[in-house]
Amino acid sequence: MNKVFKQSIFLAIVVSFASIVLTSCLKDKKEDYLNVSPTSLYFEWGDGYFNAQRVSISSNYTIWQGSSISTSSGWCHYLIDVGSQTLSIWPDENTSSSSRSASVVISAGTLQRTIEVHQKGMTALSAPSISATLYNMPDGPPPDGNMNYHVGITWNSIYGFAGYRVYRSNSANGTYSQIGSNTTNTFYDDYNPHKGENYYKVKAFVNSNESEFSNYVFIYVPE
């Protein structure tokens, strides 16, 4: 066997081995992937850090090293949990009357995923819905000593608000004045209603912000 023939055989073996290695590497190479769930989050206007929602991330990239995360708005925040490979997302309180939206973008290599974040505005929440009942007081006169009737007003609770204010008028479209003090309850007893027509409305509030007026309820107090 001459020298040239031996070199040819050796070269063929090297090329064949390299081809096998390359084929094996190509077979072992997995396609890059980046998955997030859910891709849309919804928050109430008063939600904050303690109302954070979690997004699960799966990828062949190490999320906290081989990727970047950004948010399109300063009111939307996130925190990475390395152990569970999740992203916690929460908003600031929305003191505007308008709802708002932002995007959180996760990029890894050439892949990119977007999480849409939506938050209600303050008045996007419905105002309280109220009802009223006229009560007779058989056990004696009320505190003002003038009448033997009082009006009990109740309403539904509204998420995120600190309390409620009760208003009264002597006509449906008249001027409504607050009666009594602010309350955290969902009921109020008016022990000094007007004789005749009484119209009641309720507002929910937090800090210096108020909801819209509720519907009105009508009670007639006998003369």
C-alpha positions in Angstrom: 0.0 0.0 0.0 1.7 3.2 -1.1 1.9 6.4 0.8 -0.6 8.3 -1.4 -3.2 5.6 -0.9 -2.7 5.6 2.9 -3.2 9.4 3.0 -6.4 9.1 0.9 -7.8 6.5 3.3 -6.9 8.6 6.3 -8.5 11.8 4.8 -11.6 9.8 4.0 -11.9 8.6 7.6 -11.4 12.1 8.9 -14.0 13.6 6.6 -16.5 10.8 7.5 -15.9 11.3 11.2 -16.4 15.1 10.9 -19.6 14.5 8.9 -20.9 12.2 11.7 -20.1 14.7 14.4 -21.7 17.5 12.5 -24.8 15.5 11.8 -25.0 14.5 15.4 -24.6 18.1 16.6 -27.3 19.3 14.2 -29.7 16.6 15.4 -29.0 17.5 19.1 -29.5 21.3 18.5 -33.0 22.2 19.7 -35.0 24.9 18.2 -35.0 28.1 20.4 -38.3 28.8 22.2 -39.8 31.4 24.5 -43.3 30.9 25.9 -45.2 33.1 28.4 -48.6 32.6 30.0 -50.9 34.4 30.4 -50.3 37.1 27.8 -53.0 39.5 29.1 -53.4 40.8 32.7 -56.3 42.9 34.1 -56.2 45.0 37.2 -58.7 47.1 39.2 -57.9 50.8 39.6 -56.7 50.5 43.2 -54.5 47.4 42.7 -50.8 47.7 43.7 -47.8 45.5 44.8 -49.9 43.2 47.0 -52.2 42.5 44.0 -49.4 41.4 41.7 -50.2 38.8 39.1 -47.7 36.1 37.9 -46.7 35.2 34.4 -45.0 31.8 33.8 -42.0 31.8 31.4 -40.5 28.8 29.7 -37.5 29.0 27.4 -34.2 27.4 26.4 -32.7 30.7 27.4 -32.0 31.4 31.0 -34.6 34.2 31.4 -32.8 36.2 34.1 -29.4 36.1 32.2 -29.9 35.6 28.5 -32.9 37.9 27.9 -34.1 41.4 28.5 -37.4 42.7 30.0 -38.9 46.1 29.5 -42.1 47.9 30.2 -43.8 50.7 28.1 -45.0 52.7 31.1 -43.6 53.9 34.4 -46.8 52.9 36.3 -46.4 49.2 35.4 -43.7 47.2 37.4 -42.3 43.7 37.4 -40.1 41.4 39.5 -38.4 38.2 38.4 -38.6 35.1 40.6 -35.5 33.1 39.6 -36.6 29.9 41.4 -39.9 29.5 39.8 -39.0 31.3 36.6 -42.0 33.6 36.8 -42.5 37.3 36.4 -44.6 39.2 38.9 -46.3 42.2 37.4 -48.3 45.0 39.2 -49.5 48.6 38.6 -49.5 51.8 40.6 -52.9 53.0 41.7 -54.8 54.6 38.9 -56.2 57.9 40.1 -57.4 58.9 36.7 -61.0 58.4 35.6 -59.7 56.7 32.4 -58.6 53.1 32.0 -55.1 52.6 30.8 -52.9 49.9 29.2 -49.2 49.1 29.0 -46.9 46.4 27.5 -44.2 44.3 29.2 -41.9 42.9 26.5 -39.6 39.9 27.1 -36.8 39.4 24.5 -34.5 36.3 24.3 -32.2 36.0 21.3 -34.2 36.7 18.2 -37.5 35.8 20.1 -39.8 38.3 21.6 -43.1 38.0 23.6 -45.4 40.7 24.8 -47.7 40.8 27.9 -50.5 43.3 27.7 -51.4 44.9 31.0 -54.8 46.6 31.5 -56.1 48.7 34.4 -59.5 50.2 35.1 -59.9 53.9 35.8 -61.5 55.1 39.0 -64.9 55.8 37.4 -64.7 52.8 35.2 -66.2 51.1 38.3 -69.9 51.4 38.7 -71.3 53.7 41.4 -73.2 52.0 44.3 -76.7 50.8 43.8 -79.0 51.8 46.7 -82.4 51.1 48.2 -84.3 52.7 51.0 -87.0 51.6 53.5 -89.3 53.8 55.7 -89.5 52.6 59.3 -92.0 53.5 62.0 -90.4 53.9 65.5 -92.9 52.6 68.1 -90.6 52.9 71.0 -90.6 56.7 71.2 -89.6 59.7 69.3 -86.3 59.9 67.3 -83.3 62.0 68.6 -84.7 65.3 67.3 -88.1 64.7 69.1 -90.1 65.7 66.0 -91.0 62.6 64.1 -91.7 58.9 64.6 -90.2 57.8 61.3 -86.7 57.1 60.1 -85.3 56.0 56.7 -83.0 53.0 56.3 -80.7 53.2 53.3 -78.6 50.3 52.0 -76.2 49.9 49.1 -73.7 47.4 47.6 -70.0 47.6 48.4 -67.6 48.9 45.7 -64.2 47.3 45.5 -61.2 49.5 46.2 -63.0 52.4 47.9 -62.4 53.4 51.5 -65.9 54.5 52.4 -69.2 56.1 51.4 -71.1 59.4 51.7 -74.9 59.7 51.8 -76.7 62.6 50.2 -80.3 63.8 50.4 -82.5 66.2 48.4 -86.2 67.1 48.5 -86.5 66.7 44.7 -85.1 64.1 42.2 -83.1 66.6 40.2 -82.4 69.1 43.0 -79.3 69.8 45.0 -78.1 66.9 47.1 -76.4 67.7 50.4 -74.3 65.2 52.4 -76.0 64.0 55.6 -74.2 62.5 58.5 -70.5 61.5 58.5 -68.5 59.4 56.2 -69.1 55.7 56.8 -67.4 52.4 55.9 -70.7 50.6 56.3 -73.0 49.8 53.4 -76.1 51.1 55.3 -77.2 54.4 56.9 -80.2 55.4 59.0 -81.6 58.9 58.5 -83.4 59.8 61.8 -84.3 63.2 60.6 -85.8 63.0 57.1 -87.9 65.8 55.6 -91.6 65.6 55.9 -92.9 64.7 52.5 -90.5 63.8 49.7 -86.9 62.6 50.3 -84.4 61.5 47.6 -81.2 59.8 48.5 -78.0 59.1 46.6 -74.6 57.6 47.7 -71.0 58.2 46.5 -68.0 55.9 47.2 -64.7 57.6 48.0 -61.0 57.0 48.7 -58.7 59.9 49.7 -59.9 62.9 47.8 -61.4 60.9 45.0 -65.1 60.1 44.6 -67.2 57.8 42.4 -70.1 59.1 40.4 -73.5 59.4 42.2 -75.5 56.2 42.6 -79.1 56.0 41.4 -81.5 57.9 43.6 -84.2 56.3 45.8 -87.4 58.0 46.8 -89.1 57.8 50.2 -92.2 59.8 51.2 -92.5 60.6 54.9 -96.1 61.2 56.1 -96.8 64.7 57.4 
